[in-house]
Amino acid sequence: MSKVLYERDGRIARITLNRPDVLNAIDDDVPRELAAAVERADNDSHVHVIVLSGAGRAFCAGYDLTYYAEAAGSNSVTQDMPWDPMKDYAFMMRNTELFMSLFRSRRPVVAKVHGFAVAGGSDIALCSDMIVMADDARIGYMPVRVWGCPTTALWLYRLGPEKAKRMLFTGDKIDGREAEKLGLVLKSVPPEKLDEEVENLAHRMAGVPQNQLMMQKLMVNQALYNMGLQSTQMIATVFDGITRHSPEGLNFKHRAEAKGWKHAVEERDQGTFDWTANAPMKSNR
């Protein structure tokens, strides 16, 4: 079964992340299938707009930690020591570039976010041109607390330095209302209005000629490139590898192996574990 679905509805291409049993968690296949779907839309002369969504209860809950964190031993994101930073970089930059197919697409991309768009799932959403969220949806990059750096670096370019630091120093998840208030997403709407809001926006843009849409997107994107987006992504992707192979990152991996990734993530997100000492915290204060 395809892990990313594609269909065309008139002038709108609909791309759907399709691993609903694991909240559309990212494995080795999802980035590649996502980019292939974007390329299909780009090469379809009928498509003017792409709507990106997730099947089931969430948009995307990030990388599949059952495989990447909980499974014993080394894998694509945790090497045996001593580790090769460039091997890690090659793997993660591949994923970054595949996520960025949304950003580079010749068609405007609207992400429709319900449930969760967290960790690597937030990277995918932020690569879209616009995000419309349900009020009760959650977005954030919790791995900044240990074991991750957002490789697309788009928090900075959407929020500016201070608000980006607020999100990346805490690893907080925020709901759609706060995400709109911060300027992270275009709009937040009640869950029952999400489909209607996205459809109205997509159809409005679909009435614009393809070449006009493409020129406006190229112009705005070039401004972000001029601001150093590509070099920022390079260092963010290197740092992401370092976070996972630091003493704290390795302790997180070992904790996930021993206790299960859900337990390790709960300790990380609540701040109840000292990853440097590799032991539960006695007190946060």
N, C-alpha and C positions, 0 to 999 in steps of 0.2 A: 504494500500500500504506500502511496506517495506521502511523504512527510510534509510536503508543501503542495497545496492544490492550486490549480489555475483554471479560470473560466473567463470568458468575455461576455459582457452584457451590453450590447450596443457599443457605445464609445467608452465604456468603463471596463477595465480589466480588474478582476477580483482575485487577489492572491491571499491564500489562507494557510497559516501555520497549522499543521494537522497532526499533532501528537496529543490529543485531548486527554488521554489517560494519564499523562505526566505534565499537564498544564503547558503543553507545547514546549517542553524543555529542549534545549539545544544539544544535539549530539554531533558527531562528525559529518552527518549527511545534511542536516538542516541548512547550514550556510550555503552549501553548494546548490541545493535544490531551490533555495530562495533566489539566488542570483540567476539561475536558469529560467525561473519564472519571470523575473524582471526583464531578462533579455528577450524572452518570448513576447512580452508586452511591447518592448521597444521596437521589435521587428514587425509588429502588426500595424498595418497602415490604418486600421479602423480605430485603434485605441488612442484616446486623448488623455485619460486619467487612470491612475491605479489606486484602488482601495485595498489596503493591507489590514488583515484582521487575524484573529486566532479562533480556532474551533474550541467548543466546549466552554469551560468555566473561566478561562483567562486568555489574555493576549499571549504572554510568554513569561514563564517563571525563571528564565535564565538558563545557565548551563545545567546539564543533567548530572547532578552531584552523586547520584547513585553509582554512576560509572566513573566520573572524574575524581571524586573525593573519597567515596566510601569504599570502592574496590581496593583491595590490598595491592601494594606494589606500585611500580611506575606506570605511567601512561602518557598520553600526548601533552598533558598539562603539568605533570610532576615527574621529573626525571630522577634517576638514581644520581647520587652525588659522587664526584663533582659533576655539576650540570653544565650543559653547553648553552649559553644564553642565545646564541644565534640559531640553534635548532629550535628552541622555544619561540624565538621571534618569528622564524619562518612559518611555524604553525599558526601562531596567533595573528600575525599580519595577514595571512591567507584569510582567516575568518573576518578580520576587520575590513579587508578589501571586498569580500563577498557581501558583508552587511552594507558597505558603502555603495554597492550597486544601486541601492534605493536612492541615495544622494545623487549619483551620477546619471541615473535614468533620464532619458529624454522626455519622460512624461512626469507631470506632477504626481506626487505620492501622498495620499492621506492615510494615516494610521488611525484605526478605530480601536481604542483601548478600553477593554473591560476587564474586570478581575484584577490581574496583576501584569505590570510590565516592569520587571525588576531584574537587577544584575544584568547579565547579558541580554535579557529581553528589553531592558531600557535602551541598550545600545542600538538594537534593531529599530525600536520606535523612534529614537532621536535621529536616525538616519533618514527618516521620512521628511517630506517638506513641511507637513502640517500634522499635528496630532489633535484629535478630538477624543476626550476622555469622558467616561461615566463619572459622575460625582463620587461614587463609592469605590472607584478603581484606585489602585495604589501603584505608585512609581517610585523607584529609588535604586541606589547602587550600594547595597549592604556590604558587599565584599571589600569595600574600602576600609572596613574595620579590621580585616585581616584576609589575605588571599586574593586581592584583586585591585586593579586600577582600570577604569573604563577606557578601553583601547580606542574608541572613536573620539574621545575627548570633547564630545559635542555639548556636554553640560556647560562648559565655559562659553562656548559661542552662542548658546541660547540664553544664558542667564547673566553673563558678565562675571567678573572675578569674585566679588564678595558673596553673591548668592550661590555661585558654584562651590565656593569654599564651604559655605554653610551646609550644603548637601554632602560634599565629599569628605568633610571632617567628622561628620556624624554617622553617615550611612543610614540616615532616616528614610523611611518610606512616607510619602505624602499622598493625600487623596487628590482627586481631580480638581476640587475647588481650590486647594492651595497651589497646585501646579499651575492653574490658570492665573492666580493672583501673582505668583512669582514670574510669570511670563515664560514658563517652560513649555506650555502647550497652548494651542490656539484657543480652545474653548472646553469647558466642562459642562455637562448637561446631565439631567436626571437619567438614570439607566434606561428607563422606558422610552426616552427621547433620543438615545444614541444613534440608532439606525437611521431615523428620520433626519437628524442633523447632518450625518455624514452623506446621506444620499442627496440632500439638497445642495450641499457644497460640491460634491462630485459632479452632479448634473449641471450646476452653474458653470463650472470650469470646462465641462465637456462641450459646451457651446462655443468655446474659443478655438480658432484654428490651431492645429498642432504646431506650426512653425512659430506662432506668436507665443504660445506657452513655453516652447523650448528656448526661445531667445530670452524671455524673462528669467527662467530658471538658470540658464547659463550665466547671465549677468549677475544675479545674486550670489550664486555659488562661487563665481570668480572672485568676488569681494572677500568671501570667507577664505579662499585659497590665498589671496593676497595678505590676509591677516595671519598666515602661517599655519593653517589647519593641517596640512600634510606633515610638516615637521613636528607639530605637536602630537599628532597621532603616532609618529615614529617613536618618540620618547615615551609616550604613554604605553605603547605596546611593549617596549623594553622593560619599563617599570612593572608592568603587569606580571611579566615572567619573574622578576626579582621578588615581588611580593609572595609568589607561590613557593619560591626556593629559599626565602629567608628563614632563619630559625623559627620565627613565629608562624610563617606559612607552612613549614613542614610539621610543626606541632599541631596545626589545625588539621592537616591531612591525616596525621596519626590519630588524632582524637576522633575524626570521622570514621576511620577504619575500626577503631575500638568500640565506639559508642553509637555509630550510625550518623549519617550526615545531618539528619534533622536535629539530633541532640547537639551536635557541634555548632550548627547554625544558630540554634536557640541561645546557646552560651555566648556566641559571638555577638549576636544582635542585642542581647540584653546586657552585655558587658559584665558577665559573671565569671569569666575565665581569664586568667593571666597567661597570655600566649607566650610571653617571654620566659616565665617561670614554669610553664607547662603544668599549671595547677589551678584549681578553682580559686577565685578571689575571696579573701576574707571580708573585704569591705570595699565599696566603691568610693567611700568618702574619707 
